[in-house]
Amino acid sequence: MHIKHSLMVALAATALVSSAGCSATRTQRAPGEHLDDAVVLGNVKAALIAEPNTSAREINVEVNRGIVQLNGFVDSPAEKSRATMVATEVDGVVEVRNNLGIKSGGTTVGEVIDDSLLTAKVKAALIESPETKAHQITVETKEGVVQLSGFVDSQNAKAAASTIALSVTGVKNVRNDISVKTS
């Protein structure tokens, strides 16, 4: 009987430790949360694609704990507004943070190449920095203005990302739309 009781206690302790290992922390998500966010991400992207008044390929979508970020550059304020409405209507969306910028006009091939080069340089600088986890940060550039977005672990990482992006030669300005993960 004593062995059976000890075995039950050991089994309960193992289950408790295992469940604690699967729980979420402020900066890490539990496996179920990650899956839920992936489903919400897919559904928001699908809804934007189905909406004829949004350029889904111009909109980068990120999700953390049901909070949706819309990032990138679109053609008009109406398109920006419509993207928010579409994302808000998706099941599982807790909040929508619309960081979309409005394009200012026609873009030349040279500007597109310059913007792509700036994006690559900023990404490389973020990768090299010990202060940032580059995989948490999305970088987009339009007319020399760099937009940073995503979800990072701390306010220090958010501030460092801006400093790093501004240090890249050719960057005119930085829009830091990064969110700090909450508990």
Secondary structure, 3 states (H helix, E strand, C coil): CHHHHHHHHHHHHHHHHHHHHCCCCCCCCCHHHHHHHHHHHHHHHHHHHHCCCCCHHHEEEEEECCEEEEEEEECCHHHHHHHHHHHHCCCCCCEEEECCEECCCCCCHHHHHHHHHHHHHHHHHHHHCCCCCHHHEEEEEECCEEEEEEEECCHHHHHHHHHHHHCCCCCCEEEEEEEECCC
